[in-house]
C-alpha cells in the first residue's frame, strides 16, 4: 500500500550504505508503482558505472514477481550496461530470472522457458559453461504437470536440435531429457 511504499522510499533516501539501499529496492521489487520506478531509476543512474553494484539492480529486476518481469528482462538485454560477454552480468539478469524467479520463469504460457532457451542458445558459442548452467533451470521439467512439462520439453528439444551445440550444453540437455 501507499504507506509501505513511502516507508521503503524513505528508507532508500536515508540509506548510508549499500545494504540499506538494496533492502529498500527489495521491498519495492514487486510493486507496480511510480515510487518503485523512481527509486529503481535513481539507483541505476547513481550506480551505472559500478558493475558489481549494477549487477544487484539487474538481479532485483529479474527476480521481480510483477507480471511484466519477463518483458522487463527482455528490455534489459538492450540496456547500455548489459553485456552478454560478461558472465556476472548474464548471471545477474538471465540467471536470476531462469534460476531464481520461479513464478515468472514458469509462466503459464511457457514464455519464460522460451526466453531461457533463447539465452542458452545465444550464450553457447561464447560461454558454454554459463549456457549449461542456465540450461540447468530445466532440470526438474518432468515433475511439472502439463502444460508446463510440455513447454519445457519443447524448449529442451529446441536447444538439443541446435547444430554445433557445445559439449557442455549437450551434456546438460541430453541428461535432462533422459532423466
C-alpha positions in Angstrom: 0.0 0.0 0.0 1.0 3.6 -0.2 2.2 3.8 3.4 4.5 0.8 2.9 5.9 2.2 -0.4 6.5 5.6 1.3 8.4 3.8 4.1 10.6 2.0 1.6 11.3 5.2 -0.3 12.2 7.0 3.0 14.5 4.0 3.9 16.2 4.3 0.5 16.6 8.1 0.9 18.1 7.7 4.3 20.4 4.8 3.4 24.1 5.5 4.0 25.2 2.0 2.9 24.6 -0.5 0.1 22.8 -3.0 2.4 20.1 -0.4 3.3 19.8 0.8 -0.3 19.4 -2.7 -1.7 16.9 -3.6 1.1 14.7 -0.7 0.1 14.9 -1.8 -3.6 13.9 -5.3 -2.4 11.0 -4.0 -0.5 9.7 -2.2 -3.7 10.7 -5.0 -6.1 7.3 -6.4 -6.8 5.4 -3.1 -6.6 3.7 -1.6 -9.6 4.0 2.0 -8.7 5.6 5.3 -9.6 7.6 5.1 -6.3 9.2 1.8 -7.3 10.0 3.1 -10.8 11.6 6.3 -9.5 13.7 4.6 -6.8 14.9 1.9 -9.3 15.7 4.7 -11.8 17.7 6.7 -9.2 19.6 3.6 -8.1 20.5 2.7 -11.7 21.5 6.3 -12.5 23.7 6.6 -9.4 25.5 3.2 -9.8 25.5 2.6 -13.6 29.3 2.9 -13.7 29.8 0.4 -10.8 29.5 -3.1 -12.4 29.1 -5.1 -9.3 26.5 -2.8 -7.8 24.6 -2.6 -11.1 24.5 -6.4 -11.1 22.4 -6.2 -7.9 20.0 -4.0 -9.7 19.8 -6.3 -12.7 19.1 -9.3 -10.4 16.4 -7.5 -8.5 14.7 -6.6 -11.8 14.9 -10.2 -13.0 13.5 -11.6 -9.8 10.5 -9.3 -9.6 7.2 -11.1 -9.3 5.5 -8.4 -11.4 3.6 -9.6 -14.4 5.9 -7.7 -16.6 9.1 -9.3 -15.3 9.8 -11.2 -18.5 9.2 -8.2 -20.6 11.5 -6.2 -18.4 14.2 -8.8 -18.6 14.0 -8.7 -22.4 14.2 -4.9 -22.3 17.3 -5.1 -20.0 19.1 -7.2 -22.6 19.3 -4.0 -24.6 20.4 -1.9 -21.6 23.6 0.1 -22.4 25.4 -1.6 -19.5 24.2 -5.1 -20.2 27.0 -7.2 -21.9 26.3 -10.8 -22.8 30.1 -11.4 -22.7 30.2 -10.5 -19.0 29.4 -13.7 -17.0 28.4 -11.8 -13.9 26.0 -9.6 -15.8 24.4 -12.6 -17.5 24.1 -14.4 -14.2 22.5 -11.3 -12.6 19.9 -10.9 -15.4 19.3 -14.2 -17.2 20.4 -16.5 -14.4 18.4 -14.6 -11.8 15.3 -14.9 -14.0 15.7 -18.5 -15.0 17.0 -19.9 -11.8 15.5 -17.7 -9.1 12.2 -16.3 -10.4 10.2 -19.5 -10.1 6.8 -17.8 -10.8 7.7 -15.9 -13.9 10.1 -18.5 -15.4 7.2 -21.0 -15.1 4.6 -18.7 -16.6 1.5 -20.4 -17.8 2.2 -19.6 -21.4 5.8 -21.0 -21.5 7.3 -17.7 -22.4 9.8 -17.9 -19.6 11.1 -21.2 -20.9 11.4 -19.8 -24.4 13.4 -16.8 -23.1 15.8 -19.1 -21.2 16.2 -21.4 -24.2 16.9 -18.4 -26.4 19.6 -17.2 -24.0 21.2 -20.7 -23.7 21.5 -20.8 -27.5 22.8 -17.3 -27.7 25.4 -17.9 -25.0 26.6 -21.3 -26.1 29.1 -20.0 -28.6 30.8 -17.6 -26.2 30.4 -19.1 -22.8 29.2 -22.8 -22.9 29.7 -23.3 -19.2 27.3 -20.4 -18.3 24.9 -21.6 -21.0 24.9 -25.0 -19.4 24.2 -23.5 -16.0 21.2 -21.7 -17.3 20.0 -24.8 -19.1 20.0 -26.4 -15.7 16.9 -24.4 -15.0 15.0 -27.1 -16.8 16.3 -30.0 -14.6 13.0 -30.7 -13.0 10.8 -30.5 -16.1 9.4 -34.0 -15.7 8.0 -33.1 -12.3 5.7 -30.5 -13.7 2.1 -31.1 -14.8 1.0 -30.2 -18.3 1.2 -27.8 -20.0 4.4 -26.7 -18.2 6.1 -30.1 -18.8 5.4 -29.9 -22.5 6.6 -26.3 -22.8 9.9 -27.2 -21.0 10.4 -30.4 -23.1 9.9 -28.3 -26.3 12.4 -25.8 -25.1 14.9 -28.5 -24.3 14.4 -30.2 -27.6 14.9 -26.9 -29.4 18.2 -26.4 -27.6 19.2 -30.1 -28.3 18.5 -29.7 -32.1 20.9 -26.7 -32.5 23.7 -27.8 -34.8 27.2 -27.3 -33.3 26.0 -27.2 -29.7 28.8 -27.3 -27.2 29.6 -30.4 -25.2 28.7 -28.6 -22.0 25.2 -27.7 -23.1 24.8 -31.0 -24.9 25.6 -32.9 -21.7 23.1 -31.0 -19.6 20.3 -31.1 -22.1 20.8 -34.7 -23.1 20.9 -35.8 -19.4 17.9 -33.7 -18.5 15.8 -35.0 -21.4 16.8 -38.6 -20.5 16.2 -38.3 -16.7 
